Amino acid sequence: MERGDINSIQEYRDRLANFSNEFDLGLFLYILRRSIVWLFLCLVVAILLGFIYLRYTPNQYTSRTVIQLAEDDQADKILNVQSISEDNKPEAKVELIRSRLLIGRSLRELPIKVSYYAKGQILTNEHYGSSPYQVELLSLYNPDWQDKPIDIKFSGPGTFAITYGGNTYDNLEVGKDVETNDFKFILSVSDWELLQKNQDEYDLYFIINSLNSLTNRFSDGLEVRILNNTARTIEISFTDKNPYITKDFVRTHANEFIRFDLEKRRQSDESVLTFLDQQIDTVYNRLKESEVNLNAYKQLNKINNLEGVSQMYLQRLSEFEGDIVTLDIEERLLNEVEGLTRKSTNEVEIYNLIPLVAGSKYETALSKMLEKLHELLIDREEALYSVTQDNDMIKVIDNQIGIQKNVILQTISALRDQLDERKTRLSTKLAETEGTYYNIPQKELEYARLQRLFSINDKYYTLLLEKSIEYKISKEGYVSNNQILEESRTPVLPVSPKPKLVWFTFILSGFLLGMLLIALRYLLHNKITSMNDIVRASSATINGLGIVPKFKEDIPVSMLIVDKNPRSMIAESFRSIRTNLQFFDKEEGPKIAAITSTISGEGKTFVALNLAGIIAFSGKRVIVCDLDMRKPKIHKGFSTENHEGMSTLLIGRGSVKDSIRKSQLANLDFITAGPIPPNPSELIISHRMKDIIDELKNSYDVIILDTPPVGLVTDAVSLLSMADYPIYIFRSDYSKKIFIQVADKLINESHIKVSAILNGVDMDRNRYSYKYSYGYGYGYGYGAGGYYDEQSGKKSKSGLFSKIFRKRL
């Protein structure tokens, strides 16, 4: 053979070996059709699970309200009083609304100290505002029994029993005090008929809630966000299983926020007024004392007016003494701040310090530090809702508070030192100025001094009275314009679960799960389904003779069916194989065809009989020899006895002529296997086997040998080596792909050029892809045909889904 021919053959093998390495659509659709029940089962299970999820998952409801932040203090605008209220930024208000402090205040306003529940087999419902009985807690002796269920059972309209902690208290009366070792309460019934109905269907119990557990529950469901920073609007929403709780809590929380904001502003004004009142009392006493002294001196010395005293010295002395008085007030202010700082233990006291320094010269130095201390105390108060006094977080905050106090005290000390230094300088200057008056008459100087003290005290007393009146007007004139733009409503539709989304998710999950199972079956599929599998796995070293369609109808026991319907598809497939055999050996003379397979059940006897029958139709004399002596079947196919045959001929008993039997077809004879011998391998490889074959060649054109499966025993190797047509049978969807290695081993190691026939091919699946029988011909249009299933022998009918797939594809 020339090099060009070798290269062409090699290229052809490469093309066949690499043919259709991509996704095998035909196989996938075949597996899909066979797994369609699993796909629908996954969808049914998914729909069932979706129904269960929707049926037994508690609905979640959300109620919302919108608040707009604004402040309007008409007194501040009229009197020009500087506002000392806390920051009104939306971000700060959002954190306040989220705080456990404000949530706790709101919960105290709700009738939720005791919660009522009805427990079914799966779901538990909370009867907020709709319980047919009510528990009024009078005393709680043991806090450990908070947040734990207390079962209740009514035996009549006026009696009931409770069970908790393994103890049962029965014969308790409705409307009377009930006292246990842990608590004391009184129970009332508002709707006995509804209570009876609930008790028949559910297990009733109630829970005495602690503020901490309620705060945890409501803080988890609370959501606060800024809707519009420019418009200063905030949305408050709350999600819970009970729609009435969501509405009441959102409404109460919004109102409590507005009330709390107003209280904080008024507390600030109260602090300023308290300080002013204290200063007024002090200055008033001094004013009264100076007025009494001045009048007494005037009466004693009969002085009405002093005009001889130098106005210059008088003005200077007044300024010095006025500065000293101012420094005294500032010193008292620092002393007041220092004293409150040292003894302050809560955020209200620190908050009261801020107004003390407002408007003073120390506002810049102290306000920010006091606000920082105020924030630390608020953090400590909120932390105590969740942890105990000994918690590390509390200790850290206490340490920060101590440091902040020290900074404030050190700042006050430095300011006091500066103030003392100024007072010393002013006192020195005052003494020097007064020394110049020694030459002035004593009466005139004393009168001037008393008049000066009276004027100073009167001035400051009037100033303090004015400020007190201004802040009282400011307090009464302040109205919080934080308003609710959108009231909370009782939600009708749940926000979760959403039926459409749930159905979509579960159905999609069921579909994906079904497709995953189909994909796994596709990936794990290790059966031979097409001639292409054989060619590809053997790198095209195994020749393909053709395919035999799967037989789906009842066939006679003889397994010879080509004579029953000569124009059927299965008969045409065997004619195609007969035609292909002629291309393997064109020499004249008798031919030997040895047929084997890997294991039993792949249909080699079926192929041997029908191939013999189709060759006999062409006018050639054909004989079939059953050499599968361990499991003979030829005699069953022709419904005859098996007393003598190949086993008796190979041991030299009887003649070939006497062993040959006629079939119902002209030109088709057969020799049965005979009695099962103990040593079939030795008989097959004996010289007698060759003699029998040579004798048969004298009478027949084609000798077909039905040999044992080569994957189980080696008997067939010698028969295949002497055959002109060594044929290897694979069965579609039965033979494993690893069986191809056995046939490939015969070619590469035993140098037997076997050709393959793929038996039992599902022609319905082949409609999906041409890959399953390319180049070998099928589907001649003569009606249904196929291969007899040796295991069941039942007729396989096309189902509804098969018809749908065929119509669409």
Steps between C-alpha positions, in 0.01 A plus 500: 500500500632839408583764760218722371245226554631438852473870579148512361396204712661659804327831437172317458548324831585826668186660359284213623673485836449872557152502354236649729714570803269787583182477702297197390154648452343175384613308806394782728151515349471123525594509868265795547214303352573200718535724809201721435315329784776601743484856373126515556545330839750771602253766389217334693718473813608864458138612467406293805788651700401848383144436617626375839730800531219744427259309722720475808734799478370787717418815307710809567328839498654847480351830608667836440472867585679811375621783728621841390751671726448870576520741795318828555586711808312829468641634829856455375415703193338780703752516787804390299576236765781270387379143455686248710298195399673191368590437138202461267676330210304210341791259557494571874123452512527167315740368764269624775201321345704179471628522858392245757422793730221631280379146411466427873299819554267404213452145628392633839210670323378180329276234661765235449618422850320166458483323163232242414564205267305217337718207397386269220666188365749707301427873524470716811289816483533802727166647609603861540196711573266211418548259789169382649661512846727758663764470772576800721834452673485631856840392634804315373696321772735295283635673185632165374147412384492787255513408131392140569168343393232444762237251380138578579194274485141611562264246655207740495407867465610569857786257568837427342836336566856604418809284459864607498827364630347157547242633745126525440269741681136403441158614619600862459217750474449760232490858626679426827861543600720202416828478690782251456854493629616691195233757415155634574235583242129529433334348193186613319306345210352726232366245248425153636371357168814603315711370787328159480558486126868592537550247777347221289734572209818623668714473810477835679779662697622846595840656566598771746742706293809672630588841364839374383356214291235727353765757413707232325198377306384843387848633424551207259187586303545877509638679195565874486629683196521853362259544212608847394783687667395831347139465613625355832263202484556171681319170441435268794392144414454188708457137390332231709273197471206692651370787283337679794826508695679657203244780475484577873875491553580726203236751606608494865868520413449804278295679766750410770782644289317832468417503873857409599643773276271758664590380850872531433461861382292592802747333734768728352291810563425384855870474570562856382211635708620317812842656465353847442274469804795406718699800381203735544465399866868565564511838326171605658639452848807703416287773340276520804799521733666779297170693484454482879859612562466792256176626656636469852812697410299773332270534802792498741703761316208685344643467149273521193753534214876501437624731229848583627648156433701483184304332224813345362589313816142405553470348153832317532415351834161394368665320209751322724239384745265402218777282352564342839128419538500347152798289596320391816200386292730316262675337795165383639413370155822299487438373853146395402622316189780335699265388773243351259774333299646329807169362623327435162402139441238519227450671168225738627737668749770544238239624255407767757862621506490605136256790557716624791789589273283610207560866420798529738858561401576137590247355258762430234738332744248282687193433279658239274658315792169497688319373188759223466445403866123513434536257206711256707235494773228433240707213357538358851125522565414326172764232559345416839187385311702208358779430751558513876690755707805270514530454126830595337324737261355694798845515658649641180228767479547582872872543437429735208255696719763537773758623251253751355413627849870546581550700180203725590623547858852582386360751251291661775807513726701677230217747439469566874873571520469751220196657672685529835791667327266755342326564833836561663595752236162676521511509882846657486386766256186560707710550814727742320204699370333512839826628652468815300171572679660529844509870461126510412264561791411175675123543475515563128712193437283271712182619336651448157605147596156403623334656197735314271427160660127562481518593130703192412267260684193666356638469148571126528175428677306666219701308238431164665128577527489584129675174404273297726189646339644445150569130562158446657341646190732287284401186691131562457538615141687190379287259298654200326395496137629147448186375335372167375439531127367148451319312775567128548234263371410142575663300219267275303744320271812329639842605378628145548461237374399629157298225325607585145867510593470181705324312220754624246793404725374153585391415146830626360688302766302187417565547129873561559519196729331285236734632232795436732393138539469472124843659455648255750346209312643645182848540650494156667364325194751221417298290260557475127221685327628548146746367250684827546587394858668187368690680224613780730609273788697270267652788301322358192688168511171309525307494175130562521280256311175666597229525759198289589192692623342417831210258464194626687239238414442138592710263293490123459712284725724419205637857507504478119288797398633618163276247329187629676516849350769516231436870434530614861771731628676219685510289183647794310765546768614138453503550120725801559733281709496230231597761241782637716641147549556471126750790514720326757581196288429498126666163428286216375432192704334403826525752787516456876338755729580467873272703727592577860436760772642603835235352729178310466188695419644729233307316224766307306268198450220732384736669252643164385158354421357805323823571310493138383138537399557821300800343322287193421245734338767592246516140375816393680514185704559587864561289811509618860718310749436543872844499663387672823490160663484636855175685434351371173200677346479401134286195572257722692482741209397218264294312762690172465682249719863535601601137541777521243687778333840669500612348832435145372665573164812639669543184706466289184154364561261522207542655158465859383232406253285338766540799733380759247138606544272688269320823592172635372694731266639375176882489485531536879625204706642476850693277739411520868759509778425152625534386858702735720852354520735533798782637281357727228824701464707192414239380253489831316878523453532134392589407139156344468354854497692588186396176334133572566533849356673370189228242449229765532673719244432235242124537544439862608583848377500662844577337836392706803654404833314608817799509738523546879534856641867590471487717812423195718703221336766480231330226293398742226851633428604202291168503314529872429851453366386249238192705400480711184252726678584533873198688638475660847156577640427797730157577636384861530425615856618162629865458410737714701756718325779302664392200287651679200844438649440124470432530128791739460723249678406233242617736224822620658614186685336208320513678162140409426336773295156488656208706373228629726123482486305717743188314602183629665526865388205716607392659172278754677806644667692501173251752367664756726848468352662356193805401705351169606529324168686719259610327185317174560146570393174457685145620487392371160139588571355151500335526838598424854757239579749424768676257720345247730582566867629165620432580863140614487369417158237772540378743248623856559258769395573863441359721771344842489825679581685307231246617245536856621877487467477348153258764383712783628830362382 
